[in-house]
Amino acid sequence: MSDSAALEAFAAEVSRPDREVDLARAALVMGAFEYPHLVVEQYLSRLDELAAAAESALSAADLPALALAQYLFKRAGFTGNQDDYLDPRNSFLNQVLDRRLGIPITLSLVYLEVARRVGIDAEGVGLPGHFIVRSRVRPADALPDHATEAADTDEVIYLDPFHGGALMEEEDCAERVRAITGGKLPFDPAFLSPVGARYILNRMLNNLKNAYAGRHDLERALRVVERLLVLNPSDAEETRNLGLLHAGLGHTRQALAALTRYLELRPAASDAATIRSYIVALSGRLARWN
């Protein structure tokens, strides 16, 4: 698949309303720039197989959401890659399924997709610096020490796929945020709100962008930024990043177009004068070539 076709395929996957986006399919198509021969249906079948295998472990479980976490992150062997967190492979769903290694968001993605297939109500939660999942459990499935509280309403539980599917209370989530931010970011209960498919894809792409930037891989970082702009076409910062990456790769015309667009989106930006000077320099370079 060519680069342009791969980008168009991703755009098609995310063009529908958020609730209608097939998250696993979109995540696999997203990675086609790196894995152009990837067969999406094979990896969707892999998720189906995981769900079929998990069902026997869930049949007698008092708390199916927790039992699924234990199945995936204990028995099936999915685990957090703490030794090489910034390995780009951690952010590609096909590689996570192949290697059973990932980072919080991709391990959460595996959980969410298997949960959906077995009928467990689960959603992603984008804590600052960490990603977990939450599940609503019916009163009959409530944890024993919460049975009275849950008598009249569903209860929400939190699970941490990166740390073996550990069960978390709200205070555990708050402590995780404090630890990650060094206590600089006050915990806000809104951090525990569920997030949708486009948010998850955006966050996965940002992780990839940071991984490639750390390796000074401009070509792959460019492909990632193109996909971020598919999700958010008017994102001024990513539009500037696109221009600077094109410039760094010697794509002068594309750089000029993106940087000009950046100034249209943010004419009063703090770096507007610097970008204007850069545009002049790029234009002079282009004129000399002509």
Phi, psi and omega in degrees: 000131179290164179300317182292320179294321179297320179292319178296322179295319178295316179301321179295322181295325186257010183282342182275167177306150188307317183292341182263357179289128173279101190299313181296315180298315181297321180294322179290316178296324178306324185272008185294338178293332180265328182234074187294341181258010179298134177260104186304316185298328179296321181281330173294323176296326177298321177293321176300318181294320177298319179296316180297319180291328183285333189302323180294328179285342184263343190301322182252012185283137175290328181229088186304324181299317179289321179297323178295319177299317180295323178295310185291318191258001173241296185286315184280345171086012174289134185212161179281136180275084181280341180282329181217067186301325185270007174300122181305332181300336179295343185255004177252122185301321179299320180290324178295320178291324179289314189265343185058033176233141179194188176247174187310316187287323182282327173293324175295322178299316177301314179301311183300319182288322176289320178302316180299321182289334180257006175083022176266131179282106182221149180220156176278150178230118184265075174298151174301119177079359181204151181233134180225184175234158175231153180220137173271128180246142180289157180309322182292339181261002187297153175300145186307317183279002176243010188301318181294315181300324187271006187300326186248359184206159175293152178247145177259130173243156181240140181229143184247093182301328182291333180249053172072018181075026184301140176284132183234144169268170179301321180294327175297320178296317179297319179294323179296318178295317179298319181293318182292322184264005182064027180077005184279341182248112178298141180288136178238125179307337178297339177300337184270004179291146180289153180238158184261185186297315183295323176298315182297315179296319179299317182290323175298317180294321177296322175298317179296317180302315180295322179296315181288323178298321178296337178261004182056036180264086186294321183299313180288324176299322177299315180299323179293315181296324175303321180284326173299324179283338170296319180287324184222080187300335182258019178286107185295317183297317179288331175295319175296315178302319179301314180297317181292324177292317176301317180297316180297334180265002178082016179268078192295314181298315179295323178297315180299316182297315183290319181290325175296318178297321178302315181291331175293320180287326185220071184297334181258022181300150182297334180257017184300318181295319179296317180293321178297319178297322180294320178298318178299316180295317179295321179296321178295321178297318181294320180296323179294325178290331181276000000 
